[in-house]
Amino acid sequence: MLSRVKWCIDATFSSLSFCNELHLAQFRKAFQRVKNKKKFSEEELEIIRQVLTIREELLLSEDKIFSHNNKGTETERPVKEECRLSSLAHEWGLLLFSLIRQFKPAHSLELGTNLGVSGLYQVAAMKLNEKGLFYTFDANSSLLSIAKTNFKKIDGRRVKVTAGMFQNTLPVFLNEFKHQFDFALIDGHHQKGPTINYFRQLTPCLAKNSILVFDDIRWNREMQEAWEEIYNSEVVDYSFDFSKLGICVCKSDRPLPHKKYFKIIFKLISANLPVIRDIGRD
């Protein structure tokens, strides 16, 4: 069974209502759609069902793939276990879907393809937008093979896959890339140095009002330190801390008078049901 996130409607986003800044209003709308599924159109629900069907197939697959454990050692395990342990939860996928539907990026980058689950939500949104190219990177060829097959089920024409270690492939790619990124998801090395390095490499390639999403910002102390350094960077105008995901808005063409940091605090009330209890504004 997929983990579920319950959204506390009134408390969670009330502190965003103080600001009429257009970009923040768009974020608020995207967030609200996730906690109120009725705000999705039937067309959106249909393509989300397609993504969930692919996800369920992965969760049932007994096929074996080679993956890396937390110590970096290569191990063989079933696809269903890789999906259960490593893929983004459905509600977080809906958040990515909603953000891309709302902001309609032309070029989106992802570091950490894995089985392609998080990418499916993004590509699905781009398909409905009829706009956007998705560039995704991973070092694991067996995972990429499965991901590419699944991307084709949604809209493979929008997806460009790069295989190899990020530290080798990303600099070459960025040096040759002729556009700017409006959106990026960083979900690769869970270490401070590499995470900050990827952020710094991407910074010159970011468009105005670009959105950067960092996964697992509370994974360990290094990731917490990386997240703190990133959201305090001069290129970040405001940020949202979802405890698991960190979202930054960079190079805003309408920056707020003061850097804003919106923190959403989670309280785990059962093994599978984290609930947003409060939101603060620093």
Buried (B, 14 or more C-beta within 10 A) or exposed (E): EBEEBEBBEEBBBEBBEEBEBEBBEBBBBBBBBBBEEEEBEEEBEEBBEBBBEBBEBBBEBEEEBEBEEEEEEEEEEBBBBBBBEBBBBBBBBBBBBBBBBBBBBBBBBBBBBBBBBBBBBBBBBBBBBEEBBBBBBBBBEBBBEBBBEBBEBBBBEBBEBBBBEBBEBBEEBBEEEEEBBBBBBBBBBBBBEBBBBBBEBBBEBBBEBBBBBBBBBBBEEBBBEBBBEBBEBEBBBBBBBBBBBBBBBBBBEEBBEEBBBBBBBBEEEEEEEBBBEEBEEE
